Amino acid sequence: EGVGPQEYTAIKLKVLEWTEEGRKELAGKLPESAEVFLVAATLRPETMYGQTCCFVGPKISYGVYQVSPTQFYVCTERAARNMAFQGVFSERGVFLSVGTLQGQSLIGTLVHAPLSVHKDGVRVLPMESVLATKGTGVVTSVPSDSPDDYATVKDLSKKAEYYKIKKEWADLEIIPIIRTPSYGELTAEFLVKKMKINSPKDSKQLAEAKELAYKEGFYQGTMLIGDFKGEKVEKAKPKVREILLGKKEAFVYSE
Ligand code: A2H
C-alpha cells in the first residue's frame, strides 16, 4: 500500500430495486431502459462468492455517470474522473453525471452481486469507515474474509433500529469461501473473536486483523467454492478475476 499504483477489480452491482429516496432523486434523469450499477473496488475478487451486502458512506456524495446510452455507474466524482482517463467511458477524459445521490439515500437499495451465492440480491448498507478518497467510495462486503466487513455487519445487525435498516438485510448467511491452516474456514470471524474486536470503530486492531487475514488468505488459502474449488488462492485469484472481466461484470480500475 502506498507504493505505486493500486490496481483494483471494479465490481458492477446492478440495481434491482431503488429506495423511495433514490427513485425521487433520480426521477426523470434516466432513460426507461437504464441499467444502473454501483461500482465497488476490491483487491479480493476471489472472495466475491461470499458477498452479503454492499457498503456506502452515508455522508458521501455519489454521482450517476453515463457509460453508454443505457448504462450508468454510481461512484464518487473522484473515481469517475480517474475512470474517464482510463477509457471506461465513451470519450477519454470526459465524465458526464446525470444526477447525484447521498449515500444515505442509497441505503436499502437491492443490488445483484456478481458470483454471490445470494442470488436474490444483496442490500446497500451504511459503513462509516468508507473513505471518499479511496477506490470508488463503494465497498462490497465479504464478512467471511474481511474483518472490517464482519465487524460492520455484526454491528448493523445488533443496532438495526438505530441505523434504520431491516435486521435481515445485515443477517444474510456468511458462507465459507476460503480455508486457511491458521484461521479455519471463516477467517474474519476467527480473527475478530480472537482479537476481541467489539466494534467497527476498533480501527487499530482491525488494521492488524486485515493484514493477517490478507496474508494468510493469499499465501495459505484454499478455495472452498466456485469454479476453482480446491485450488490455492494465489492461483485462483487471477482466474476468478478473468471470469468477472470476461462476463463484463467487472473492469480494471487503478489509482
Ligand atoms: B476489499 P487498500 Cl474479502 N474505503 O474487498 C474503505 N475501504 C475500502 C474502500 C474505501 N473507499 N474501497 C475499497 N475498500 C476495501 C474485499 C476484501 C477486501 C476482503 C478482504 C480484505 C479486503 C471485500 N470487502 O481489503 O487500502 C475493499 O475491501 C483489505 C486489503 O486499497 C478493498 O478490498 O489496500 C480494500 O479495502 C482496498 O484497500
Residues whose N, C-alpha, C, O or C-beta is under 5 A from the ligand:
A	BS01	A2H	E1 Q6 A41 T42 L43 R44 T47 S129 V130 L131 A132 K134 G135 G137 V138 V139 T140 S141 V142 D145 S146 D149 K210
